[in-house]
Amino acid sequence: MSLQAALRSGHWPSLLAAWLHFEVSFMTWMLIGALGIFIAEDFSLTATEKGLMVAVPLLGGSLFRVVVGILSDRFGPRRTGFVTMLAMSIPLMWAWLVATTFPQILGVGLLLGIAGASFAVSLPLASRAYPLQHQGLAMGVAGSGNSGAIVSIALAPLLAVRFGWHAVFGMMIPLVFLIACLYRMLASDRIAEEGGSDHRMDFSRMLHEPDTYWFCLLYAITFGGFVGLSSYLSIFFFDQYGLTHIEAGWTAAACALAGSLFRPVGGFIADRLGGLRVLAVLYPVIAVLIGITAMLLPLSFALSTVFLAMMCLGMGNGVIFQVVPQRFRREIGAISGLVGAAGGIGGFLVPSALGVFRDLTGTYATGFAMFAVACILIVPVMALFWRPVHSRHSL
């Protein structure tokens, strides 16, 4: 079946709504990371404080995602998504009008986790709008809305130079309200229900499934790596290679773009080859690329390896969420929230480790090396778990 026919096999307005929701949510969620250089200079932050500042929104996303996922299963992604988008205006207004200290920025970051919770709305909406044989494509297209991170990382520094970083948060508010209205018009819970998907939540059953925890671990590495690095790369390139504010932002945006564009590619390939086979290749490749990055080679080499690593991380995100709907069709909202929360925790750990070990050892090499080791260790663990359990699933 052609790509066009596959897209027509489901309710494409809901898929578009899911993508829009994800896009603007990621733009909002990544704002502190995109403006991290400016904020750090204003508050004279250490490397550890920089890492914490960009990591807190990711932790906030983890905390909100489980709740939002449960609400999405109970009330439908259309209503839940609309309300969560309106709620994003609260931290945006706080950062725009009030936040003048580092603790306040941490508070803003925690509440920006509401935007990170979009994961538990957008992906269930896309999943229920399409048949099982096209889950990888649908989830990949919806998930490619994480390209909103690229928009923030690339454009926010340009706006901050001209208007100040506080004003950038205020500029997001009208856009959030506009996309919220479009989302409400396009999304349809009714279509999902007519498609025959029984999505009544069985949260207890999900928590007793070993697969739940392994999906969480796998996603903590792929999505955690993608979102954590997306948040911190502008600071890394600024500190390590002496780029300007704008150059660091555009360089980081190029790397984030790779991860975003290749998420649907990963899902599309997994539809044909099986998720396990693709992941078994991706994790070792990511480990090698991050390991080379840890060598802190000249900028051209570092940029190439980070770009390729982000591309593979994005593909891994698409692969994992090709498999998740097949294992947890009824609880897709709750499982998306739970697995997404694990990804957010991974994202919290990555920039935190980079900042802490930069202060402790005087180099970013240690933090990158630790991430490479985590990617290596997951390969035998994944093989041991999946061989006996998933042979009966088409993974």
Secondary structure, 3 states (H helix, E strand, C coil): CCHHHHHHCCCHHHHHHHHHHHHHHHHHHCHHHHCHHHHHHHHCCCHHHHHHHHHHHHHHHHHHHHHHHHHHHHHCHHHHHHHHHHHCHHHHHHHHHCCCCHHHHHHHHHHCHHHHCCHHHHHHHHHHCCCHHHHHHHHHHHHHHHHHHHHHHHHHHHHHHHHCHHHHHHHHHHHHHHHHHHHHHHCCHHHHHHCCCCCCCCHHHHHCCHHHHHHHHHHHHHHHHHHHHHHHHHHHHHHHHCCCHHHHHHHHHHHHHHHHHHHHHHHHHHHHHCHHHHHHHHHHHHHHHHHHHCCCCCHHHHHHHHHHHHHHHHHHHHHHHHHHHHHCCCCHHHHHHHHHHHHHHHHHHHHHHHHHHHHHHCCCHHHHHHHHHHHHHHHHHHHHHHHHHHHHCCC
